[in-house]
Amino acid sequence: MAMRTHYCGLVTEAQMGETVSLCGWVNRRRDHGGVIFVDLRDREGYVQIVCDPDRAEMFSTAEGLRNEFCIQVKGLVRARPDGTTNDSLKSGKIEVLCYELVVLNPSVTPPFQLDEDNLSETTRLTHRVLDLRRPYMQNNLMLRYRVSMEVRKFLDANGFVDIETPMLTKSTPEGARDYLVPSRVHDGHFFALPQSPQLFKQLLMVAGFDRYYQITKCFRDEDLRADRQPEFTQIDIETSFLGEEEIRDMFQGMITTVFKNTIGVDLGDFPVMTYQEAMHVYGSDKPDLRVNLKFAEVTDVMADVDFKVFSGAATMKNGRVVALRVPGGSVEGGGISRGEIDAYTEFVKIYGAKGLAYIRVNDVAAGEGTKDKPWPGLQSPIVKNIHSTALKAVLERTGAQNGDLIFFGADKAKIVNDAIGALRIKIGHSDFGKKNGLFEKGWRPMWVVDFPMFEYDEEAQRYTATHHPFTAPKDGHEDWMVTAPEKCISKGYDMVLNGWEMGGGSVRIHRADVQQKVFDALKISPEEAQLKFGFLLDALQYGAPPHGGLAFGLDRIVTMMTGAESIRDVIAFPKTQRAQCLLTQAPSLVDEKQLRELHIRLRNPDAAKAD
């Protein structure tokens, strides 16, 4: 008989009366009055093993079993007695009467119980192998596998070819910080790990492969957050001879198919919104459409108010004043308390805001009131310093009603967008927001399109590429790249789901002369461009086809599907927020011999040792 005939979790009543051989780990051992029950676990789930004292040798072995022992069981599949079935398990209607029991490998006492829910992340990542045995992690990684397979099936059916691109490549600017790899055979020279296969996939289009994809690792040495890792997995795609809308339609179809076939979710329609509209209404280029709150623009009516915070913002270069109406926010007993407002005030300061002005709307019908008592229906210390024209505009544009609370953001547009955009999400996802219909559960995908080509870096006094330097401008915008870069719109697009950017891309520049204009706008000289991107510029001269593509974050997609709080819960061996692997203790020191071979001398060896 084979060592294993079935997976534990897949044994059902279909195998009734058969003798099976199972392998797995002891999840739990129970002694019930002379009969021992063992819950045996593998990647497919659980099955109940019954050990009867009639077989003395086998029973003696069963008595010595402990959690996480790796064992083999041979036995007869039979129906569970009436009243003992478990409908939550695939194998819940049967049990296996054990004939033979072999301990393949005992286990020391685990540092935690696998059914514990309140484990610290440090404990989980230090003992990651055991953590991965937990059903939660098993399910997450099996889902990740299924997502990858659905992606591959879709792309294969649409003529895409999986081609590997180099892991050791050239360091290029205009992106996140590279991970550098020293060369042993070329003294003082370095490879870089790829931030993405961007340049190579463009070269593959020039090479005539037409449709390329790769599910590949990318590396970025950047500050880490819950949705970031120093190494992450990208579904990287490029195609020739398709326009912007055709590319979006194809990959909307891919994501729709993946969600339907893996978790049974129909994503429905994907509304399309321009970058300008998204920033105007939501203060974000990845709006969470589940939150039913929008900005009202009031910059134009605040220029001459006595409240200097508003008038100063309304008149400064790139200044903005917005109002965010929270329906029911001032309802007595059920609204947002003063303590919560204070907490929100501290929250927006994280994003650079200096404070958070607000107005409670008690009675709209009370109107303007008198000079001594202006706007009696509005409660806020700022009301007396804002003239009636502005207040009327606020009430009208927000659609304010009795019992509402209106928050304001006033500062440089970036600060307002970041702070009030984050506040919008915070309120929407709060208990108050969920109770009062400001948040709708579900899946709300969208496309954000027409990104600006460039952003101005105040510190460096130069423009930088919003997406990357290889994104094509809208037709007719080519000349603006040099004369008026701020007006230049790109053929860039992002797919957004529930406030997360799932993937993004663009139509690429396929002509060397247009690519040089971008470099000119970025103040990259022809000499520097040739030095850093010469291989791409040269390739574009050989009849490069029109092409474009996008890349999806596989980790993010699976995180959203599972509802996990962090992408670390869908990666087998992730790094911490300090970019460390607690399992292997990487990064680590290396010996002097290795450093000498790589022509490396540590500038501060004592600090390295202390670390």
PEJO-V489150 format. One record per pair of residues at least 6 apart in sequence whose C-alpha atoms are under 8 Angstrom apart, sorted by the first residue. I is the first residue (numbers start at 1). J is the second residue. Records with the same first field share a line. If there is no record, write none. Layout:
BEGIN
I->J + J
END
This chain:
BEGIN
1->21
2->21
3->21 + 22 + 23 + 72
4->20 + 21 + 22 + 23
5->20 + 21 + 22
6->20 + 21 + 22
7->22 + 23 + 42 + 43 + 44
8->22 + 23 + 24 + 40 + 41 + 42 + 44 + 45 + 46 + 47 + 91
9->41 + 42 + 43 + 44 + 45 + 46 + 47 + 89 + 90 + 91
10->44 + 45 + 90 + 91
11->47 + 90 + 91 + 94
12->90 + 91 + 92 + 93 + 94
13->77 + 78 + 79 + 91 + 93 + 94
15->77
16->77 + 78 + 79 + 94
17->76 + 77 + 78
18->76 + 77
19->74 + 75 + 76 + 77
20->74 + 75 + 76 + 77
21->72 + 73 + 74 + 75
22->72 + 73 + 74
23->42 + 70 + 71 + 72 + 73
24->40 + 41 + 42 + 70 + 71 + 72
25->40 + 41 + 42 + 67 + 68 + 69 + 70 + 71
26->38 + 39 + 40 + 41 + 65 + 66 + 67 + 68 + 69 + 70 + 71
27->38 + 39 + 40 + 41 + 67 + 68
28->38 + 39 + 40 + 66 + 67
29->36 + 37 + 38 + 39 + 65 + 66 + 67
30->36 + 37 + 38
31->37
34->52 + 53
35->50 + 51 + 52 + 53
36->50 + 51 + 52 + 59 + 62 + 63
37->48 + 49 + 50 + 51
38->48 + 49 + 50 + 51
39->46 + 47 + 48 + 49
40->46 + 47 + 48 + 49
41->47
43->133 + 135 + 138
45->89 + 135
46->89 + 91
47->91 + 92 + 95 + 96
48->91 + 94 + 95 + 96
49->95 + 96 + 97 + 98
50->95 + 96 + 97 + 98
51->58 + 59 + 62 + 97 + 98 + 99
52->59 + 97 + 98
53->59
55->99
58->99 + 100 + 101
61->101 + 102 + 103
62->101
66->106 + 107
67->107 + 109 + 110
68->106 + 107 + 110
69->103 + 104 + 105 + 106 + 107
70->103 + 104 + 105 + 106 + 107
71->101 + 102 + 103 + 104 + 105
72->101 + 102 + 103 + 104
73->98 + 99 + 100 + 101 + 102
74->98 + 99 + 100 + 101
75->96 + 97 + 98 + 99 + 100
76->96 + 97 + 98 + 99
77->94 + 95 + 96 + 97
78->94 + 95 + 96 + 97
79->93 + 94 + 95
80->93 + 94 + 95
85->92 + 93 + 94
86->92 + 93
87->93
110->130
114->130 + 131 + 133 + 134
115->134
122->582
124->130 + 131
125->131 + 573 + 574 + 581 + 582 + 583
126->582 + 583
127->583
128->573 + 583
131->137
132->138 + 572
137->569 + 570
140->558 + 562 + 569 + 570
141->570 + 571 + 572
143->262 + 558
144->554 + 558 + 570
146->262
147->258 + 262 + 558
148->215 + 554
150->257 + 258 + 261 + 262
151->254 + 258
154->254 + 257
155->161 + 213 + 254
159->211
160->210 + 211 + 212 + 213
161->209 + 211 + 212 + 213
162->212 + 213 + 214
163->212 + 213 + 214
164->214
165->197 + 200 + 201
166->194
167->192 + 193 + 194
168->181 + 191 + 192 + 193 + 194
169->191 + 192 + 193 + 194
170->190 + 191 + 192
171->178 + 180 + 190 + 191 + 192 + 193
172->532 + 533
174->464 + 465 + 468 + 469
175->468
176->195 + 220 + 221 + 222
177->220 + 221 + 222
178->192 + 193 + 194 + 195 + 219 + 220 + 221
179->192 + 193 + 219 + 220 + 221
180->190 + 191 + 192 + 193
181->190 + 191 + 192 + 193
182->188 + 189 + 190 + 191 + 598
183->189 + 190 + 191 + 598
184->597 + 598 + 599
185->598
187->598 + 599
188->599
193->218 + 219
194->218 + 219 + 220
195->218 + 219 + 220
196->218 + 219 + 234
197->218 + 236
199->536
201->212 + 237 + 238
202->238 + 547
203->536 + 539
204->210 + 212
205->211 + 212 + 238 + 239 + 240 + 544 + 545 + 547
206->539 + 540 + 542 + 543 + 544 + 545
210->238 + 239 + 240 + 241
211->237 + 238 + 239 + 240
212->237 + 238 + 239
213->235 + 236 + 237 + 238
214->234 + 235 + 236 + 237
215->233 + 234 + 235 + 236
216->233 + 234 + 235 + 236
217->231 + 232 + 233 + 234
218->231 + 232 + 233 + 234
219->230 + 231 + 232
220->229 + 230 + 231
221->230
222->230
224->230 + 577 + 578 + 579
225->577
226->565 + 566 + 567 + 568 + 577
227->556 + 566 + 567
228->567
229->574 + 575 + 577 + 579
230->575 + 579
232->553 + 555
233->553 + 554 + 555
234->551 + 552 + 553 + 554 + 555
235->551 + 552 + 553 + 554
236->550 + 551 + 552
237->549 + 550 + 551
238->547 + 548 + 549 + 550
239->547 + 548 + 549
240->545 + 546 + 547 + 548
241->545 + 546 + 547
242->546 + 547 + 548
243->507 + 547 + 548
244->491 + 506 + 507 + 548
247->548 + 549
252->270
256->266 + 267 + 268
259->265 + 266 + 267
260->266 + 267
263->561
267->443 + 444 + 445
269->445 + 446
270->444 + 445 + 446 + 447
271->445 + 446 + 447
272->446 + 447 + 448 + 449
273->446 + 447 + 448 + 449
274->448 + 449 + 450 + 451
275->285 + 448 + 449 + 450 + 451 + 452
276->450 + 451
278->284 + 285 + 286 + 287 + 448
279->285 + 417
280->295 + 297
281->294 + 295 + 296
282->294 + 295 + 417 + 421 + 424
283->295 + 416 + 417 + 418 + 420 + 421
284->417 + 418 + 421
285->448
286->448 + 496 + 497 + 499 + 500 + 501
287->496 + 498 + 499 + 500
288->425 + 444 + 497 + 498 + 499 + 500
289->444 + 445 + 498 + 499
290->439 + 440 + 441 + 442 + 443 + 444 + 498
291->424 + 425 + 428 + 429 + 438 + 439 + 440
292->428 + 437 + 438 + 439 + 440
293->324 + 325 + 326 + 424 + 428 + 438
294->324 + 325 + 424
295->322 + 323 + 324 + 325 + 398
296->322 + 323 + 324 + 394 + 397 + 398
297->321 + 322 + 323 + 397
298->321 + 322 + 323 + 390 + 393 + 394
299->313 + 314 + 319 + 320 + 321 + 322
300->314
301->389 + 390 + 393
302->310 + 311 + 314 + 321 + 390
303->310 + 311 + 312 + 313 + 314 + 315
304->311
305->311 + 385 + 386 + 387 + 390
306->385 + 386 + 387
307->382 + 385 + 386
309->410 + 411
310->321 + 410 + 411
312->411
313->319 + 320 + 321 + 410 + 411 + 412
314->320 + 321 + 410 + 411
316->412
317->412
318->412 + 413
319->410 + 411 + 412 + 413
320->409 + 410 + 411 + 412 + 413 + 416
321->408 + 409 + 410 + 411 + 413 + 416
322->408 + 409 + 410 + 416
323->394 + 398 + 406 + 407 + 408 + 409
324->398 + 406 + 407 + 408 + 420 + 424
325->398 + 399 + 400 + 404 + 405 + 406 + 407
326->404 + 405 + 406 + 407
327->400 + 401 + 403 + 404 + 405 + 436
328->334 + 335 + 402 + 403 + 404 + 405 + 436
329->335 + 336 + 360 + 403 + 404 + 405
330->336 + 360 + 361 + 362 + 403 + 404 + 405
331->403 + 404
332->403
335->432
336->432
344->356 + 423
345->355 + 356
346->355
347->423
348->354 + 355 + 356 + 419 + 420 + 422 + 423
349->355 + 419
350->419
351->415 + 418 + 419
352->415 + 419
353->409 + 411 + 415 + 416 + 419
356->407 + 408 + 409
357->382 + 407 + 408 + 409
358->380 + 405 + 406 + 407 + 408
359->378 + 379 + 380 + 382 + 383 + 405 + 406 + 407
360->378 + 379 + 380 + 403 + 404 + 405 + 406
361->377 + 378 + 379 + 400 + 401 + 402 + 403 + 404 + 405 + 406
362->377 + 378 + 379 + 402 + 403 + 404
363->376 + 377 + 378 + 401 + 402 + 403
364->377 + 378 + 400 + 401 + 402
365->377
366->375 + 376 + 377
367->375 + 376 + 377
368->374 + 375 + 376 + 388
369->375 + 376
374->383 + 384
375->383
383->391
400->406
408->420
409->416 + 419 + 420
410->416
427->433
428->434 + 438 + 439
429->439
433->439
434->440
443->497 + 498
444->497 + 498
445->495 + 496 + 497 + 498
446->495 + 496 + 497
447->493 + 494 + 495 + 496
448->493 + 494 + 495 + 496
449->491 + 492 + 493 + 494
450->489 + 490 + 491 + 492 + 493
451->466 + 489 + 490 + 491 + 492 + 493
452->466 + 486 + 487 + 488 + 489 + 490
453->465 + 466 + 467 + 471 + 473 + 485 + 486 + 488 + 489 + 490
454->463 + 464 + 465 + 466 + 485 + 486 + 488
455->463 + 464 + 465 + 466 + 486
456->462 + 463 + 464 + 486
457->463 + 464
462->522 + 523
463->485 + 521 + 522 + 523
464->522
465->522
467->492
469->515 + 518 + 519
470->508 + 509 + 515 + 518
471->490 + 491 + 492 + 506 + 507 + 508 + 509
472->490 + 491 + 492 + 506 + 507 + 508 + 509
473->488 + 489 + 490 + 491 + 509
474->488 + 489 + 490 + 491
477->488 + 489
478->488 + 514 + 517
480->487 + 488
481->488 + 517 + 518 + 521
482->517 + 518 + 520 + 521
485->521
490->506
491->506 + 507 + 508
492->504 + 505 + 506 + 507
493->504 + 505 + 506
494->501 + 502 + 503 + 504 + 505
495->501 + 502 + 503 + 504
496->502 + 503
502->552 + 553 + 556 + 557
503->550 + 551 + 552 + 553
504->550 + 551 + 552
505->548 + 549 + 550 + 551
506->548 + 549 + 550
507->546 + 547 + 548 + 549
508->546 + 547 + 548 + 549
509->515 + 546 + 547
510->540 + 544 + 545 + 546 + 547
511->540 + 541 + 544
512->537 + 538 + 540 + 541
515->537
516->526
519->525 + 526 + 529
520->526
530->537
555->567 + 570 + 571
556->567
558->570
559->565 + 566 + 567 + 569 + 570
564->570
568->574 + 575
573->581
574->581
575->581 + 582
576->582
580->586 + 587
581->587
589->608 + 609
595->601
END
